[in-house]
Amino acid sequence: MADPKGFLSTEREVAKSRPVEERVRDWNEVYVPGSLLPIISKQAGRCMDCGVPFCHNGCPLGNLIPEWNDYAYREDWAAASERLHATNNFPEFTGRLCPAPCESACVLGINRPAVTIKNVEVTIIDKAWEAGTVTPQPPQRLSGKTVAVIGSGPSGLAAAQQLTRAGHTVAVYERADRIGGLLRYGIPEFKMEKRHVNRRIEQMRAEGTKFRTGVEIGRDIDAAALRRRYDAVVIAAGATTARDLPVPGRELNGVHQAMEYLPLANKVQEGDFITSPISAEGKHVVVIGGGDTGADCVGTAHRQGAASVTQLEIMPRPSDTRPGHQPWPTMPMTYKVTSAHEEGGERVYSVSTTRFEGDEDGNVQWLHMVEVEFVDGKLVQKPGTERRIPAQLVTLAMGFTGTDRENGLVEQFGLELDARGNIARDAEYATNVDGVFVAGDAGRGQSLIVWAIAEGRAAARGVDRYLTGESTLPYPVRPTDRALAA
């Protein structure tokens, strides 16, 4: 146990953010660099080393949280990093981007603020990079087997790293011009600077993983031909089919999917553009969708100099505290104020968009909406609540409905889909096609980054067993979820 009285004597303290007026003028991460280090050891000391650490169950990776909390409390950063990497390939990603279901499951959180697990995690890995202890781990010998990984998001990268370290020759295919998937082009720079992705890619290259950018399986390379070329294939292509909004005026200029808008802003940071081809500068911006992707659009619009930003959500405003029907240790749906929301804008709940109105040149100018409410379990419009708001740029951030079906990958492989439209797989993450596996959102549906990494690691174990008959790679997914995957 770290500090036996830490949970009683130390109050929860989180990372400090830079002032709003400063951070909206740049694209750097919102937190004050180095602000965690003076406090993080005491924060780690709040961990009670519970007899039954429910944080393990809350974390899809099964992170050894009490163990690295203890090391962080003692400031043994090397040992903490070793325990952290035992279950997580990329803790600097999850430490910045994960919504921390582990904290929702923290036993201390029953009647006090939970341990700042996420802040401890990111401090450990940042210290490890600073100390130079995160080094390549190439395999001692090669198996002679080859694996293709389709997609370079967190799931694909995790699967590729695990399989490379197991001795297989791995090539990652990415249809974009850079490696990283949604980590690269979906996550804004102010949430995670891409230097974190770049150095992991360099580590993986040094271990032997090969990367092929600008190649879309199904269009540039026939999927069946790829299967014949490799001993196994892992599909980690994500759930990139965005949910649309089929209302009058959807075709107007200025109405875009979030994943049309966000990648261009990231490309500006990569040096591809001076300014984004889709910019919020001087415009009244409306973001439809109240989730994390919507918040990313809000923060991006602020930095581009929007005249106003309004975020719409069809569901009612969540409660500030854990609802009674979402008891501990489940992850509750509560009201969240992200860094982007701290920067300004308006959030409107229980409204539905009815149509868009444009000018004579076909550019969107107004968004018409109506209030909605639940009646007998169904959302219905409230008469007399129709109104319109200015909207010169609209981003649709309403989630995703499944993997891309337009590039031919599913059909060319001959893959079966489940009832939700995801690629079907068994408990070993194997599809109906021999030697083809699926991990992450492509098989699970839209989910969290921590689930993507967990599934990438689990699928790698399934591939390793398929290729060699057995595997020493760890299996991170909890037994109940493994059964559900079947």
C-alpha positions as CSV (number, residue, x, y, z in Angstrom):
1,M,0.0,0.0,0.0
2,A,1.3,3.5,-0.8
3,D,0.3,5.9,2.0
4,P,-2.0,4.1,4.5
5,K,-3.7,7.3,5.4
6,G,-3.4,9.0,2.0
7,F,-7.0,8.7,1.1
8,L,-8.0,10.4,4.3
9,S,-5.3,13.2,4.5
10,T,-4.9,14.1,0.8
11,E,-7.6,15.8,-1.2
12,R,-8.0,15.0,-4.9
13,E,-6.0,17.4,-7.1
14,V,-5.9,17.2,-10.9
15,A,-3.6,18.7,-13.6
16,K,-3.8,22.4,-14.1
17,S,-5.0,23.9,-17.4
18,R,-3.4,26.9,-19.1
19,P,-5.6,30.0,-19.1
20,V,-8.4,30.0,-21.7
21,E,-7.3,33.3,-23.3
22,E,-3.8,31.8,-23.8
23,R,-4.6,28.3,-25.0
24,V,-7.2,29.3,-27.6
25,R,-4.5,31.2,-29.4
26,D,-2.4,28.0,-30.1
27,W,-2.8,24.3,-30.7
28,N,-0.6,23.0,-27.9
29,E,-2.0,20.7,-25.2
30,V,-4.2,22.5,-22.8
31,Y,-2.4,21.5,-19.6
32,V,0.4,23.4,-17.9
33,P,3.6,21.4,-18.7
34,G,5.1,19.9,-15.6
35,S,2.2,20.9,-13.4
36,L,1.5,17.3,-12.3
37,L,4.9,16.3,-11.0
38,P,4.9,18.3,-7.7
39,I,1.6,16.7,-6.7
40,I,1.4,13.3,-8.4
41,S,3.2,11.3,-5.8
42,K,0.8,12.4,-3.0
43,Q,-2.1,11.8,-5.4
44,A,-0.9,8.2,-6.0
45,G,-0.7,7.8,-2.3
46,R,-4.5,8.2,-2.1
47,C,-4.8,4.7,-3.6
48,M,-6.1,2.3,-0.9
49,D,-4.7,-0.9,-2.4
50,C,-8.1,-2.4,-2.0
51,G,-8.6,-6.1,-1.3
52,V,-10.7,-6.3,-4.4
53,P,-9.4,-3.5,-6.7
54,F,-12.4,-2.7,-8.8
55,C,-10.3,-0.4,-11.0
56,H,-9.0,-3.5,-12.6
57,N,-12.5,-4.4,-13.7
58,G,-13.3,-0.9,-14.8
59,C,-10.2,-0.8,-17.1
60,P,-10.6,-2.9,-20.2
61,L,-6.9,-3.4,-20.3
62,G,-6.8,-4.7,-16.8
63,N,-4.1,-2.2,-15.8
64,L,-2.2,-3.0,-12.6
65,I,-3.3,0.3,-11.1
66,P,-2.6,-0.2,-7.4
67,E,0.9,-1.5,-8.3
68,W,2.0,1.5,-10.3
69,N,0.3,3.8,-7.9
70,D,2.5,2.4,-5.2
71,Y,5.7,2.9,-7.2
72,A,4.6,6.4,-8.2
73,Y,4.0,7.3,-4.5
74,R,7.6,6.1,-3.8
75,E,8.8,8.0,-7.0
76,D,10.3,4.8,-8.4
77,W,9.4,5.8,-11.9
78,A,11.3,3.0,-13.7
79,A,9.4,0.3,-11.8
80,A,6.1,2.2,-12.3
81,S,6.7,2.3,-16.1
82,E,7.4,-1.4,-16.2
83,R,4.1,-2.2,-14.5
84,L,2.3,0.3,-16.7
85,H,3.7,-1.2,-19.9
86,A,2.9,-4.7,-18.7
87,T,-0.7,-4.2,-19.8
88,N,-0.7,-1.1,-22.0
89,N,1.3,-0.5,-25.1
90,F,0.5,3.2,-25.3
91,P,-0.2,4.8,-21.9
92,E,0.6,8.3,-23.1
93,F,-2.4,7.9,-25.4
94,T,-4.8,6.6,-22.8
95,G,-3.5,9.0,-20.1
96,R,-4.5,11.9,-22.3
97,L,-7.6,10.6,-24.2
98,C,-9.3,7.9,-22.1
99,P,-12.4,8.9,-20.2
100,A,-11.1,6.8,-17.3
101,P,-13.7,4.2,-16.5
102,C,-11.1,3.0,-13.9
103,E,-11.8,6.1,-11.9
104,S,-15.6,5.5,-12.0
105,A,-14.8,2.0,-10.5
106,C,-12.4,3.3,-7.9
107,V,-13.5,2.0,-4.4
108,L,-12.5,5.4,-2.9
109,G,-15.0,6.9,-5.3
110,I,-18.0,5.4,-3.4
111,N,-18.0,8.3,-0.9
112,R,-15.0,10.5,-1.8
113,P,-13.5,11.8,-5.0
114,A,-11.7,9.0,-6.8
115,V,-8.0,8.6,-7.2
116,T,-6.6,10.6,-10.1
117,I,-5.6,7.4,-11.9
118,K,-5.4,9.0,-15.3
119,N,-3.1,11.8,-14.2
120,V,-0.8,9.3,-12.4
121,E,-0.7,7.2,-15.6
122,V,0.4,10.0,-17.9
123,T,3.0,11.3,-15.4
124,I,4.6,7.8,-15.2
125,I,4.9,7.5,-19.0
126,D,6.1,11.1,-19.5
127,K,8.8,10.5,-16.9
128,A,9.8,7.3,-18.7
129,W,10.2,9.0,-22.0
130,E,12.1,11.8,-20.3
131,A,14.5,9.3,-18.7
132,G,15.0,7.3,-21.9
133,T,13.7,4.1,-20.5
134,V,11.1,3.5,-23.3
135,T,13.2,1.7,-25.8
136,P,12.6,-0.7,-28.7
137,Q,12.0,-4.3,-27.9
138,P,12.8,-6.3,-31.0
139,P,12.1,-10.0,-31.0
140,Q,15.0,-12.4,-30.2
141,R,14.2,-14.5,-33.2
142,L,11.7,-14.4,-36.1
143,S,9.0,-17.0,-36.6
144,G,9.0,-16.8,-40.4
145,K,5.3,-15.9,-40.4
146,T,3.9,-12.7,-42.0
147,V,0.9,-10.6,-40.8
148,A,-0.8,-7.7,-42.4
149,V,-2.6,-5.2,-40.2
150,I,-5.2,-3.0,-41.9
151,G,-5.5,0.3,-40.1
152,S,-3.1,2.2,-37.9
153,G,-5.3,3.5,-35.1
154,P,-4.7,2.4,-31.5
155,S,-6.1,-1.1,-32.1
156,G,-4.0,-1.7,-35.2
157,L,-0.9,-0.3,-33.7
158,A,-1.3,-2.4,-30.5
159,A,-1.9,-5.6,-32.5
160,A,1.1,-4.8,-34.7
161,Q,3.5,-4.1,-31.8
162,Q,2.5,-7.3,-30.0
163,L,2.8,-9.5,-33.1
164,T,6.2,-7.9,-34.0
165,R,7.5,-8.6,-30.5
166,A,6.3,-12.2,-30.8
167,G,8.6,-12.6,-33.8
168,H,6.3,-12.3,-36.7
169,T,7.0,-10.0,-39.7
170,V,4.3,-7.4,-39.6
171,A,3.2,-4.8,-42.2
172,V,0.7,-2.1,-41.3
173,Y,-1.5,-0.7,-44.1
174,E,-2.9,2.8,-43.7
175,R,-5.1,4.5,-46.3
176,A,-4.2,8.0,-45.0
177,D,-0.9,9.7,-45.8
178,R,0.4,9.3,-42.3
179,I,0.3,6.6,-39.6
180,G,-2.0,7.0,-36.6
181,G,-5.6,6.7,-37.8
182,L,-8.0,8.7,-35.6
183,L,-5.1,9.4,-33.3
184,R,-3.5,11.4,-36.1
185,Y,-6.4,13.0,-37.8
186,G,-9.4,12.6,-35.5
187,I,-7.9,13.9,-32.2
188,P,-7.1,17.6,-32.2
189,E,-3.6,18.7,-31.4
190,F,-4.8,20.5,-28.2
191,K,-5.9,17.1,-26.8
192,M,-2.8,15.2,-27.8
193,E,0.2,16.6,-29.6
194,K,1.2,14.3,-32.4
195,R,4.8,14.0,-31.2
196,H,3.5,11.3,-28.9
197,V,2.3,9.3,-31.8
198,N,5.5,9.9,-33.8
199,R,7.9,8.6,-31.2
200,R,5.8,5.4,-30.8
201,I,5.9,4.8,-34.5
202,E,9.7,5.2,-34.5
203,Q,9.9,2.7,-31.6
204,M,7.8,0.3,-33.6
205,R,10.0,0.8,-36.7
206,A,13.1,0.0,-34.7
207,E,11.4,-3.2,-33.5
208,G,10.8,-4.3,-37.1
209,T,7.2,-3.2,-37.9
210,K,6.8,-2.1,-41.5
211,F,4.4,0.7,-42.4
212,R,2.6,1.3,-45.7
213,T,0.8,4.6,-46.0
214,G,-1.6,5.8,-48.8
215,V,-2.7,2.2,-49.4
216,E,-6.4,1.4,-49.1
217,I,-7.2,-2.3,-48.9
218,G,-10.2,-3.0,-51.1
219,R,-9.4,-0.2,-53.6
220,D,-5.6,-0.1,-54.1
221,I,-5.0,-3.7,-53.2
222,D,-7.6,-6.5,-53.5
223,A,-8.4,-7.9,-50.1
224,A,-8.4,-11.5,-51.2
225,A,-5.0,-11.0,-52.8
226,L,-3.7,-9.5,-49.6
227,R,-4.9,-12.6,-47.7
228,R,-3.0,-14.9,-50.1
229,R,0.1,-12.8,-49.6
230,Y,0.2,-13.0,-45.8
231,D,-0.1,-15.9,-43.3
232,A,-2.7,-13.9,-41.4
233,V,-4.6,-10.5,-41.6
234,V,-5.8,-8.3,-38.8
235,I,-8.6,-5.9,-39.7
236,A,-8.4,-2.8,-37.5
237,A,-10.0,-0.3,-39.9
238,G,-12.3,1.3,-37.3
239,A,-16.0,2.2,-37.5
240,T,-15.6,5.1,-39.9
241,T,-19.1,5.3,-41.5
242,A,-20.5,8.4,-39.9
243,R,-24.2,8.8,-39.0
244,D,-25.8,11.3,-41.3
245,L,-28.7,13.8,-40.8
246,P,-31.2,13.4,-43.7
247,V,-33.1,16.7,-43.3
248,P,-33.9,19.4,-45.9
249,G,-30.9,21.5,-46.7
250,R,-28.3,18.8,-45.8
251,E,-26.8,19.4,-49.3
252,L,-26.0,23.1,-48.6
253,N,-22.4,24.2,-48.6
254,G,-21.0,24.4,-45.1
255,V,-22.7,21.3,-43.7
256,H,-19.9,18.8,-43.0
257,Q,-19.3,15.6,-41.2
258,A,-17.0,16.0,-38.2
259,M,-14.5,13.7,-39.8
260,E,-14.4,16.0,-42.8
261,Y,-13.7,19.0,-40.6
262,L,-11.3,17.8,-37.9
263,P,-8.7,16.1,-40.1
264,L,-8.1,19.3,-42.1
265,A,-7.4,21.2,-38.9
266,N,-4.8,18.6,-38.0
267,K,-3.3,18.8,-41.5
268,V,-2.7,22.5,-40.9
269,Q,-0.6,21.5,-37.8
270,E,1.3,18.9,-39.9
271,G,2.2,21.7,-42.3
272,D,0.1,20.6,-45.3
273,F,-2.0,23.8,-45.3
274,I,-1.5,27.3,-44.1
275,T,-5.2,27.6,-43.2
276,S,-7.9,24.9,-43.2
277,P,-10.0,24.5,-46.3
278,I,-13.0,24.3,-43.9
279,S,-12.5,27.0,-41.4
280,A,-14.7,28.4,-38.6
281,E,-13.0,31.8,-38.8
282,G,-15.6,34.6,-38.3
283,K,-18.5,32.2,-38.7
284,H,-21.4,31.1,-36.5
285,V,-20.7,27.5,-35.9
286,V,-23.2,24.8,-34.9
287,V,-22.0,21.4,-33.7
288,I,-24.7,18.7,-33.8
289,G,-23.9,15.9,-31.3
290,G,-23.0,16.2,-27.6
291,G,-20.2,13.6,-27.3
292,D,-16.4,13.8,-27.4
293,T,-16.2,14.3,-31.1
294,G,-18.6,17.2,-30.8
295,A,-16.4,18.7,-28.1
296,D,-13.4,18.3,-30.4
297,C,-15.2,20.3,-33.0
298,V,-16.1,23.0,-30.4
299,G,-12.4,23.4,-29.3
300,T,-11.3,23.5,-32.9
301,A,-13.8,26.2,-33.8
302,H,-12.6,28.3,-30.9
303,R,-9.0,28.1,-32.1
304,Q,-10.0,29.0,-35.7
305,G,-11.7,32.2,-34.5
306,A,-15.4,31.4,-34.7
307,A,-17.9,34.2,-34.1
308,S,-20.0,31.9,-32.0
309,V,-20.2,28.2,-31.2
310,T,-23.4,26.3,-30.3
311,Q,-23.5,22.6,-29.6
312,L,-26.8,20.7,-29.9
313,E,-27.7,17.4,-28.3
314,I,-31.0,15.6,-28.8
315,M,-30.9,13.9,-25.4
316,P,-31.7,15.6,-22.1
317,R,-28.9,17.2,-20.1
318,P,-27.2,14.5,-18.0
319,S,-27.2,14.8,-14.2
320,D,-24.3,16.3,-12.3
321,T,-24.0,13.2,-10.0
322,R,-24.2,9.5,-10.6
323,P,-27.7,8.4,-11.6
324,G,-29.3,5.8,-9.4
325,H,-29.7,3.3,-12.3
326,Q,-26.0,3.5,-13.0
327,P,-24.5,2.5,-9.6
328,W,-20.9,2.1,-8.7
329,P,-18.7,0.6,-10.2
330,T,-20.3,1.2,-13.6
331,M,-19.2,4.2,-15.7
332,P,-22.0,6.7,-15.3
333,M,-23.4,9.1,-17.9
334,T,-22.9,12.4,-16.1
335,Y,-22.6,16.0,-17.2
336,K,-19.1,16.7,-18.4
337,V,-17.3,20.0,-19.0
338,T,-14.3,19.4,-21.2
339,S,-11.5,21.8,-21.8
340,A,-13.3,22.9,-25.0
341,H,-16.4,23.7,-23.1
342,E,-14.4,25.8,-20.6
343,E,-13.4,28.0,-23.6
344,G,-16.9,29.2,-24.4
345,G,-19.9,28.5,-26.5
346,E,-23.4,27.4,-25.7
347,R,-24.7,23.9,-25.1
348,V,-28.4,23.2,-25.9
349,Y,-30.0,19.9,-24.9
350,S,-33.3,18.2,-25.9
351,V,-33.4,19.7,-29.4
352,S,-33.7,18.2,-32.8
353,T,-32.6,19.7,-36.1
354,T,-35.5,20.0,-38.6
355,R,-33.9,21.7,-41.6
356,F,-31.1,23.9,-42.8
357,E,-31.7,27.2,-44.6
358,G,-29.3,28.7,-47.1
359,D,-28.7,31.8,-49.1
360,E,-29.1,32.2,-52.8
361,D,-25.5,30.9,-53.4
362,G,-26.3,27.6,-51.7
363,N,-24.4,28.3,-48.5
364,V,-25.9,27.4,-45.1
365,Q,-27.1,30.4,-43.1
366,W,-29.6,29.1,-40.5
367,L,-30.4,26.0,-38.6
368,H,-34.0,25.3,-37.7
369,M,-34.7,23.2,-34.6
370,V,-37.4,22.1,-32.2
371,E,-37.4,21.0,-28.6
372,V,-38.1,17.3,-27.9
373,E,-39.1,15.3,-24.9
374,F,-39.6,11.6,-24.0
375,V,-43.3,10.4,-24.1
376,D,-43.9,6.7,-23.4
377,G,-40.2,6.0,-24.1
378,K,-40.2,7.9,-27.5
379,L,-38.8,11.3,-28.4
380,V,-41.5,13.6,-29.7
381,Q,-41.5,17.2,-30.7
382,K,-42.9,19.9,-28.4
383,P,-45.4,22.0,-30.3
384,G,-44.6,25.7,-30.4
385,T,-40.9,25.4,-29.6
386,E,-39.6,25.8,-33.2
387,R,-36.8,28.3,-33.7
388,R,-33.8,29.0,-35.8
389,I,-30.2,30.0,-35.0
390,P,-27.5,31.4,-37.3
391,A,-25.3,28.7,-38.7
392,Q,-22.6,29.4,-41.3
393,L,-20.7,26.2,-40.5
394,V,-22.4,23.0,-39.3
395,T,-20.5,19.9,-38.2
396,L,-22.3,16.6,-37.7
397,A,-20.8,14.7,-34.8
398,M,-23.5,12.1,-34.2
399,G,-21.4,9.0,-34.0
400,F,-20.5,6.2,-36.3
401,T,-22.6,3.2,-37.6
402,G,-19.9,0.7,-38.6
403,T,-16.9,-0.1,-40.7
404,D,-16.5,1.3,-44.3
405,R,-18.6,-0.7,-46.7
406,E,-17.8,1.3,-49.8
407,N,-14.2,0.4,-50.4
408,G,-14.9,-3.3,-51.0
409,L,-12.9,-4.7,-48.1
410,V,-15.9,-6.6,-46.5
411,E,-17.1,-8.0,-49.8
412,Q,-13.7,-9.0,-51.2
413,F,-12.8,-10.9,-48.0
414,G,-16.3,-12.4,-47.9
415,L,-16.8,-11.3,-44.3
416,E,-19.9,-11.9,-42.3
417,L,-21.4,-9.1,-40.3
418,D,-23.2,-9.2,-36.9
419,A,-26.6,-7.8,-36.1
420,R,-25.2,-4.3,-35.6
421,G,-23.4,-4.2,-38.9
422,N,-19.9,-4.8,-37.4
423,I,-17.6,-7.5,-38.7
424,A,-18.5,-10.7,-36.8
425,R,-15.8,-12.6,-34.9
426,D,-15.5,-15.3,-32.3
427,A,-13.8,-15.3,-28.9
428,E,-10.4,-15.4,-30.5
429,Y,-11.2,-12.4,-32.7
430,A,-11.3,-14.6,-35.8
431,T,-13.7,-13.9,-38.6
432,N,-15.5,-16.5,-40.7
433,V,-12.6,-16.3,-43.2
434,D,-9.6,-18.5,-42.2
435,G,-6.7,-16.5,-41.0
436,V,-8.5,-13.1,-41.0
437,F,-9.1,-11.5,-37.6
438,V,-10.8,-8.3,-36.5
439,A,-10.1,-5.9,-33.6
440,G,-11.3,-2.6,-32.3
441,D,-14.2,-0.6,-33.6
442,A,-14.5,-2.6,-36.8
443,G,-15.6,-5.6,-34.8
444,R,-16.8,-3.9,-31.6
445,G,-18.5,-0.8,-32.9
446,Q,-17.6,2.7,-31.9
447,S,-16.0,2.6,-28.5
448,L,-13.2,4.0,-26.3
449,I,-9.5,4.2,-27.1
450,V,-8.8,1.9,-24.1
451,W,-11.0,-0.8,-25.6
452,A,-9.3,-0.4,-29.0
453,I,-5.8,-1.1,-27.4
454,A,-7.2,-4.0,-25.4
455,E,-8.8,-5.6,-28.4
456,G,-5.6,-5.1,-30.5
457,R,-3.6,-6.9,-27.8
458,A,-6.2,-9.7,-27.5
459,A,-6.5,-10.1,-31.3
460,A,-2.7,-10.4,-31.5
461,R,-2.8,-13.3,-29.1
462,G,-5.4,-15.0,-31.2
463,V,-3.3,-14.5,-34.3
464,D,-0.2,-15.8,-32.6
465,R,-2.0,-18.9,-31.5
466,Y,-3.3,-19.4,-35.1
467,L,0.2,-19.1,-36.5
468,T,2.1,-21.1,-33.9
469,G,-0.4,-23.2,-32.0
470,E,0.2,-21.4,-28.7
471,S,0.9,-18.0,-27.4
472,T,2.7,-16.3,-24.5
473,L,1.2,-13.0,-25.3
474,P,-1.1,-11.7,-22.5
475,Y,-4.8,-11.7,-22.9
476,P,-6.1,-8.4,-21.5
477,V,-9.9,-8.6,-22.0
478,R,-11.9,-9.7,-19.0
479,P,-13.5,-13.2,-19.2
480,T,-17.1,-11.8,-19.3
481,D,-16.2,-9.6,-22.2
482,R,-14.4,-12.4,-24.0
483,A,-17.6,-14.4,-23.8
484,L,-19.6,-11.5,-25.1
485,A,-17.3,-11.2,-28.0
486,A,-18.2,-14.7,-29.0
